[in-house]
Amino acid sequence: MAQGKTIEAAIEQLEWDESEIVLIGSSRLAERSTIFMGTTANKMLRALPVPMVVVPRYHLSRNSTHSIQL
């Protein structure tokens, strides 16, 4: 966890290992089966020294028996 006046400043405070990744969920504004990154995620993507993986908001695994109702 880090703090900073900006997202970039907070990211710079962290020590990153080259084997790490950042996992983030897509924006609540994303339509089903699409990825939409909000302002914060876009800033993170540009500042991160490691890869970032964006998971669609309504992602279900292939073996999932759960359903999502909106």
Backbone as XML, in Angstrom:
<?xml version="1.0"?>
<chain id="A" units="angstrom">
  <residue number="1" name="MET">
    <atom name="N" x="0.840" y="-1.137" z="0.000"/>
    <atom name="CA" x="0.000" y="0.000" z="0.000"/>
    <atom name="C" x="0.903" y="1.222" z="0.000"/>
  </residue>
  <residue number="2" name="ALA">
    <atom name="N" x="0.475" y="2.240" z="-0.748"/>
    <atom name="CA" x="1.259" y="3.472" z="-0.833"/>
    <atom name="C" x="0.319" y="4.669" z="-0.862"/>
  </residue>
  <residue number="3" name="GLN">
    <atom name="N" x="0.859" y="5.805" z="-0.493"/>
    <atom name="CA" x="0.109" y="7.053" z="-0.540"/>
    <atom name="C" x="0.897" y="8.064" z="-1.336"/>
  </residue>
  <residue number="4" name="GLY">
    <atom name="N" x="0.197" y="8.985" z="-1.934"/>
    <atom name="CA" x="0.840" y="10.057" z="-2.660"/>
    <atom name="C" x="-0.188" y="11.073" z="-3.102"/>
  </residue>
  <residue number="5" name="LYS">
    <atom name="N" x="0.281" y="12.240" z="-3.463"/>
    <atom name="CA" x="-0.637" y="13.277" z="-3.942"/>
    <atom name="C" x="-1.201" y="12.922" z="-5.306"/>
  </residue>
  <residue number="6" name="THR">
    <atom name="N" x="-0.486" y="12.073" z="-6.020"/>
    <atom name="CA" x="-0.952" y="11.605" z="-7.321"/>
    <atom name="C" x="-0.773" y="10.090" z="-7.380"/>
  </residue>
  <residue number="7" name="ILE">
    <atom name="N" x="-1.425" y="9.477" z="-8.343"/>
    <atom name="CA" x="-1.261" y="8.034" z="-8.541"/>
    <atom name="C" x="0.189" y="7.717" z="-8.873"/>
  </residue>
  <residue number="8" name="GLU">
    <atom name="N" x="0.769" y="8.534" z="-9.724"/>
    <atom name="CA" x="2.163" y="8.322" z="-10.116"/>
    <atom name="C" x="3.094" y="8.392" z="-8.910"/>
  </residue>
  <residue number="9" name="ALA">
    <atom name="N" x="2.865" y="9.346" z="-8.008"/>
    <atom name="CA" x="3.707" y="9.487" z="-6.813"/>
    <atom name="C" x="3.561" y="8.271" z="-5.902"/>
  </residue>
  <residue number="10" name="ALA">
    <atom name="N" x="2.347" y="7.765" z="-5.763"/>
    <atom name="CA" x="2.126" y="6.581" z="-4.923"/>
    <atom name="C" x="2.828" y="5.362" z="-5.524"/>
  </residue>
  <residue number="11" name="ILE">
    <atom name="N" x="2.742" y="5.193" z="-6.828"/>
    <atom name="CA" x="3.384" y="4.057" z="-7.493"/>
    <atom name="C" x="4.898" y="4.124" z="-7.332"/>
  </residue>
  <residue number="12" name="GLU">
    <atom name="N" x="5.452" y="5.314" z="-7.399"/>
    <atom name="CA" x="6.907" y="5.478" z="-7.259"/>
    <atom name="C" x="7.398" y="5.095" z="-5.866"/>
  </residue>
  <residue number="13" name="GLN">
    <atom name="N" x="6.554" y="5.178" z="-4.856"/>
    <atom name="CA" x="6.949" y="4.849" z="-3.487"/>
    <atom name="C" x="7.097" y="3.345" z="-3.268"/>
  </residue>
  <residue number="14" name="LEU">
    <atom name="N" x="6.456" y="2.558" z="-4.095"/>
    <atom name="CA" x="6.477" y="1.109" z="-3.917"/>
    <atom name="C" x="7.732" y="0.485" z="-4.515"/>
  </residue>
  <residue number="15" name="GLU">
    <atom name="N" x="8.177" y="-0.605" z="-3.904"/>
    <atom name="CA" x="9.292" y="-1.370" z="-4.462"/>
    <atom name="C" x="8.696" y="-2.483" z="-5.309"/>
  </residue>
  <residue number="16" name="TRP">
    <atom name="N" x="9.066" y="-2.533" z="-6.569"/>
    <atom name="CA" x="8.504" y="-3.507" z="-7.495"/>
    <atom name="C" x="9.535" y="-4.563" z="-7.851"/>
  </residue>
  <residue number="17" name="ASP">
    <atom name="N" x="9.101" y="-5.796" z="-7.866"/>
    <atom name="CA" x="9.923" y="-6.905" z="-8.328"/>
    <atom name="C" x="9.571" y="-7.135" z="-9.793"/>
  </residue>
  <residue number="18" name="GLU">
    <atom name="N" x="10.541" y="-7.425" z="-10.621"/>
    <atom name="CA" x="10.284" y="-7.576" z="-12.062"/>
    <atom name="C" x="9.342" y="-8.738" z="-12.379"/>
  </residue>
  <residue number="19" name="SER">
    <atom name="N" x="9.114" y="-9.640" z="-11.426"/>
    <atom name="CA" x="8.215" y="-10.768" z="-11.666"/>
    <atom name="C" x="6.765" y="-10.457" z="-11.270"/>
  </residue>
  <residue number="20" name="GLU">
    <atom name="N" x="6.499" y="-9.275" z="-10.741"/>
    <atom name="CA" x="5.161" y="-8.927" z="-10.285"/>
    <atom name="C" x="4.293" y="-8.415" z="-11.434"/>
  </residue>
  <residue number="21" name="ILE">
    <atom name="N" x="2.981" y="-8.538" z="-11.229"/>
    <atom name="CA" x="2.009" y="-7.923" z="-12.124"/>
    <atom name="C" x="0.959" y="-7.240" z="-11.266"/>
  </residue>
  <residue number="22" name="VAL">
    <atom name="N" x="0.214" y="-6.333" z="-11.856"/>
    <atom name="CA" x="-0.907" y="-5.689" z="-11.180"/>
    <atom name="C" x="-2.171" y="-6.224" z="-11.828"/>
  </residue>
  <residue number="23" name="LEU">
    <atom name="N" x="-3.098" y="-6.684" z="-11.012"/>
    <atom name="CA" x="-4.370" y="-7.201" z="-11.480"/>
    <atom name="C" x="-5.445" y="-6.207" z="-11.069"/>
  </residue>
  <residue number="24" name="ILE">
    <atom name="N" x="-6.228" y="-5.756" z="-12.043"/>
    <atom name="CA" x="-7.237" y="-4.736" z="-11.769"/>
    <atom name="C" x="-8.529" y="-5.095" z="-12.503"/>
  </residue>
  <residue number="25" name="GLY">
    <atom name="N" x="-9.652" y="-4.783" z="-11.899"/>
    <atom name="CA" x="-10.940" y="-5.011" z="-12.550"/>
    <atom name="C" x="-11.283" y="-3.838" z="-13.453"/>
  </residue>
  <residue number="26" name="SER">
    <atom name="N" x="-12.012" y="-4.113" z="-14.530"/>
    <atom name="CA" x="-12.385" y="-3.027" z="-15.431"/>
    <atom name="C" x="-13.415" y="-2.118" z="-14.761"/>
  </residue>
  <residue number="27" name="SER">
    <atom name="N" x="-13.616" y="-0.986" z="-15.334"/>
    <atom name="CA" x="-14.498" y="0.029" z="-14.773"/>
    <atom name="C" x="-15.933" y="-0.454" z="-14.639"/>
  </residue>
  <residue number="28" name="ARG">
    <atom name="N" x="-16.641" y="0.119" z="-13.688"/>
    <atom name="CA" x="-18.057" y="-0.209" z="-13.522"/>
    <atom name="C" x="-18.870" y="0.269" z="-14.714"/>
  </residue>
  <residue number="29" name="LEU">
    <atom name="N" x="-18.286" y="1.110" z="-15.538"/>
    <atom name="CA" x="-18.969" y="1.614" z="-16.728"/>
    <atom name="C" x="-18.834" y="0.677" z="-17.924"/>
  </residue>
  <residue number="30" name="ALA">
    <atom name="N" x="-18.050" y="-0.385" z="-17.756"/>
    <atom name="CA" x="-17.825" y="-1.323" z="-18.860"/>
    <atom name="C" x="-19.088" y="-2.112" z="-19.172"/>
  </residue>
  <residue number="31" name="GLU">
    <atom name="N" x="-19.343" y="-2.294" z="-20.453"/>
    <atom name="CA" x="-20.454" y="-3.142" z="-20.858"/>
    <atom name="C" x="-20.038" y="-4.591" z="-20.707"/>
  </residue>
  <residue number="32" name="ARG">
    <atom name="N" x="-21.011" y="-5.488" z="-20.628"/>
    <atom name="CA" x="-20.735" y="-6.913" z="-20.473"/>
    <atom name="C" x="-19.773" y="-7.378" z="-21.574"/>
  </residue>
  <residue number="33" name="SER">
    <atom name="N" x="-18.787" y="-8.178" z="-21.187"/>
    <atom name="CA" x="-17.797" y="-8.783" z="-22.093"/>
    <atom name="C" x="-16.880" y="-7.765" z="-22.761"/>
  </residue>
  <residue number="34" name="THR">
    <atom name="N" x="-16.761" y="-6.590" z="-22.196"/>
    <atom name="CA" x="-15.813" y="-5.617" z="-22.726"/>
    <atom name="C" x="-14.936" y="-5.109" z="-21.588"/>
  </residue>
  <residue number="35" name="ILE">
    <atom name="N" x="-13.833" y="-4.532" z="-21.960"/>
    <atom name="CA" x="-12.925" y="-3.954" z="-20.970"/>
    <atom name="C" x="-12.935" y="-2.444" z="-21.161"/>
  </residue>
  <residue number="36" name="PHE">
    <atom name="N" x="-13.177" y="-1.764" z="-20.094"/>
    <atom name="CA" x="-13.132" y="-0.310" z="-20.113"/>
    <atom name="C" x="-12.328" y="0.121" z="-18.907"/>
  </residue>
  <residue number="37" name="MET">
    <atom name="N" x="-11.297" y="0.897" z="-19.152"/>
    <atom name="CA" x="-10.479" y="1.368" z="-18.040"/>
    <atom name="C" x="-10.850" y="2.813" z="-17.744"/>
  </residue>
  <residue number="38" name="GLY">
    <atom name="N" x="-11.047" y="3.081" z="-16.486"/>
    <atom name="CA" x="-11.341" y="4.439" z="-16.061"/>
    <atom name="C" x="-10.068" y="5.274" z="-15.982"/>
  </residue>
  <residue number="39" name="THR">
    <atom name="N" x="-10.221" y="6.489" z="-15.533"/>
    <atom name="CA" x="-9.105" y="7.433" z="-15.447"/>
    <atom name="C" x="-7.983" y="6.913" z="-14.553"/>
  </residue>
  <residue number="40" name="THR">
    <atom name="N" x="-8.335" y="6.354" z="-13.404"/>
    <atom name="CA" x="-7.324" y="5.856" z="-12.477"/>
    <atom name="C" x="-6.515" y="4.728" z="-13.092"/>
  </residue>
  <residue number="41" name="ALA">
    <atom name="N" x="-7.188" y="3.755" z="-13.706"/>
    <atom name="CA" x="-6.484" y="2.631" z="-14.325"/>
    <atom name="C" x="-5.587" y="3.099" z="-15.466"/>
  </residue>
  <residue number="42" name="ASN">
    <atom name="N" x="-6.044" y="4.072" z="-16.240"/>
    <atom name="CA" x="-5.213" y="4.595" z="-17.327"/>
    <atom name="C" x="-3.950" y="5.265" z="-16.794"/>
  </residue>
  <residue number="43" name="LYS">
    <atom name="N" x="-4.072" y="6.005" z="-15.711"/>
    <atom name="CA" x="-2.896" y="6.637" z="-15.102"/>
    <atom name="C" x="-1.948" y="5.572" z="-14.558"/>
  </residue>
  <residue number="44" name="MET">
    <atom name="N" x="-2.515" y="4.546" z="-13.926"/>
    <atom name="CA" x="-1.690" y="3.463" z="-13.397"/>
    <atom name="C" x="-0.925" y="2.773" z="-14.518"/>
  </residue>
  <residue number="45" name="LEU">
    <atom name="N" x="-1.605" y="2.479" z="-15.614"/>
    <atom name="CA" x="-0.988" y="1.781" z="-16.736"/>
    <atom name="C" x="0.239" y="2.524" z="-17.250"/>
  </residue>
  <residue number="46" name="ARG">
    <atom name="N" x="0.145" y="3.836" z="-17.333"/>
    <atom name="CA" x="1.270" y="4.636" z="-17.830"/>
    <atom name="C" x="2.417" y="4.725" z="-16.834"/>
  </residue>
  <residue number="47" name="ALA">
    <atom name="N" x="2.113" y="4.627" z="-15.539"/>
    <atom name="CA" x="3.140" y="4.821" z="-14.513"/>
    <atom name="C" x="3.771" y="3.530" z="-13.999"/>
  </residue>
  <residue number="48" name="LEU">
    <atom name="N" x="3.094" y="2.407" z="-14.164"/>
    <atom name="CA" x="3.583" y="1.150" z="-13.595"/>
    <atom name="C" x="4.843" y="0.634" z="-14.290"/>
  </residue>
  <residue number="49" name="PRO">
    <atom name="N" x="5.795" y="0.139" z="-13.510"/>
    <atom name="CA" x="6.994" y="-0.463" z="-14.090"/>
    <atom name="C" x="6.812" y="-1.956" z="-14.370"/>
  </residue>
  <residue number="50" name="VAL">
    <atom name="N" x="5.620" y="-2.486" z="-14.071"/>
    <atom name="CA" x="5.320" y="-3.906" z="-14.277"/>
    <atom name="C" x="4.043" y="-4.014" z="-15.110"/>
  </residue>
  <residue number="51" name="PRO">
    <atom name="N" x="3.781" y="-5.188" z="-15.702"/>
    <atom name="CA" x="2.562" y="-5.352" z="-16.499"/>
    <atom name="C" x="1.298" y="-5.237" z="-15.655"/>
  </residue>
  <residue number="52" name="MET">
    <atom name="N" x="0.229" y="-4.781" z="-16.306"/>
    <atom name="CA" x="-1.072" y="-4.685" z="-15.650"/>
    <atom name="C" x="-2.067" y="-5.528" z="-16.441"/>
  </residue>
  <residue number="53" name="VAL">
    <atom name="N" x="-2.815" y="-6.376" z="-15.742"/>
    <atom name="CA" x="-3.834" y="-7.219" z="-16.356"/>
    <atom name="C" x="-5.196" y="-6.670" z="-15.948"/>
  </residue>
  <residue number="54" name="VAL">
    <atom name="N" x="-6.048" y="-6.417" z="-16.941"/>
    <atom name="CA" x="-7.393" y="-5.909" z="-16.669"/>
    <atom name="C" x="-8.385" y="-7.039" z="-16.872"/>
  </residue>
  <residue number="55" name="VAL">
    <atom name="N" x="-9.152" y="-7.350" z="-15.828"/>
    <atom name="CA" x="-10.155" y="-8.407" z="-15.891"/>
    <atom name="C" x="-11.506" y="-7.751" z="-16.157"/>
  </residue>
  <residue number="56" name="PRO">
    <atom name="N" x="-12.257" y="-8.235" z="-17.166"/>
    <atom name="CA" x="-13.576" y="-7.660" z="-17.421"/>
    <atom name="C" x="-14.455" y="-7.733" z="-16.176"/>
  </residue>
  <residue number="57" name="ARG">
    <atom name="N" x="-15.253" y="-6.734" z="-15.978"/>
    <atom name="CA" x="-16.101" y="-6.629" z="-14.785"/>
    <atom name="C" x="-16.989" y="-7.848" z="-14.579"/>
  </residue>
  <residue number="58" name="TYR">
    <atom name="N" x="-17.543" y="-8.387" z="-15.622"/>
    <atom name="CA" x="-18.473" y="-9.495" z="-15.494"/>
    <atom name="C" x="-17.841" y="-10.820" z="-15.884"/>
  </residue>
  <residue number="59" name="HIS">
    <atom name="N" x="-16.556" y="-10.967" z="-15.647"/>
    <atom name="CA" x="-15.845" y="-12.184" z="-16.022"/>
    <atom name="C" x="-16.321" y="-13.374" z="-15.191"/>
  </residue>
  <residue number="60" name="LEU">
    <atom name="N" x="-16.565" y="-14.481" z="-15.860"/>
    <atom name="CA" x="-16.858" y="-15.752" z="-15.199"/>
    <atom name="C" x="-15.918" y="-16.789" z="-15.781"/>
  </residue>
  <residue number="61" name="SER">
    <atom name="N" x="-15.436" y="-17.691" z="-14.951"/>
    <atom name="CA" x="-14.575" y="-18.748" z="-15.464"/>
    <atom name="C" x="-15.397" y="-19.713" z="-16.313"/>
  </residue>
  <residue number="62" name="ARG">
    <atom name="N" x="-14.734" y="-20.475" z="-17.152"/>
    <atom name="CA" x="-15.417" y="-21.432" z="-18.025"/>
    <atom name="C" x="-16.184" y="-22.480" z="-17.234"/>
  </residue>
  <residue number="63" name="ASN">
    <atom name="N" x="-15.687" y="-22.810" z="-16.064"/>
    <atom name="CA" x="-16.307" y="-23.869" z="-15.258"/>
    <atom name="C" x="-17.329" y="-23.331" z="-14.254"/>
  </residue>
  <residue number="64" name="SER">
    <atom name="N" x="-17.566" y="-22.049" z="-14.301"/>
    <atom name="CA" x="-18.478" y="-21.431" z="-13.333"/>
    <atom name="C" x="-19.922" y="-21.859" z="-13.586"/>
  </residue>
  <residue number="65" name="THR">
    <atom name="N" x="-20.636" y="-22.145" z="-12.514"/>
    <atom name="CA" x="-22.051" y="-22.482" z="-12.623"/>
    <atom name="C" x="-22.910" y="-21.322" z="-12.130"/>
  </residue>
  <residue number="66" name="HIS">
    <atom name="N" x="-22.262" y="-20.225" z="-11.757"/>
    <atom name="CA" x="-22.977" y="-19.058" z="-11.258"/>
    <atom name="C" x="-23.449" y="-18.199" z="-12.424"/>
  </residue>
  <residue number="67" name="SER">
    <atom name="N" x="-24.524" y="-17.496" z="-12.229"/>
    <atom name="CA" x="-24.980" y="-16.553" z="-13.237"/>
    <atom name="C" x="-25.026" y="-15.174" z="-12.618"/>
  </residue>
  <residue number="68" name="ILE">
    <atom name="N" x="-24.967" y="-14.186" z="-13.485"/>
    <atom name="CA" x="-25.001" y="-12.806" z="-13.023"/>
    <atom name="C" x="-26.294" y="-12.185" z="-13.504"/>
  </residue>
  <residue number="69" name="GLN">
    <atom name="N" x="-26.981" y="-11.525" z="-12.610"/>
    <atom name="CA" x="-28.192" y="-10.820" z="-12.987"/>
    <atom name="C" x="-27.977" y="-9.356" z="-12.722"/>
  </residue>
  <residue number="70" name="LEU">
    <atom name="N" x="-28.393" y="-8.545" z="-13.658"/>
    <atom name="CA" x="-28.270" y="-7.091" z="-13.491"/>
    <atom name="C" x="-29.618" y="-6.479" z="-13.237"/>
  </residue>
</chain>
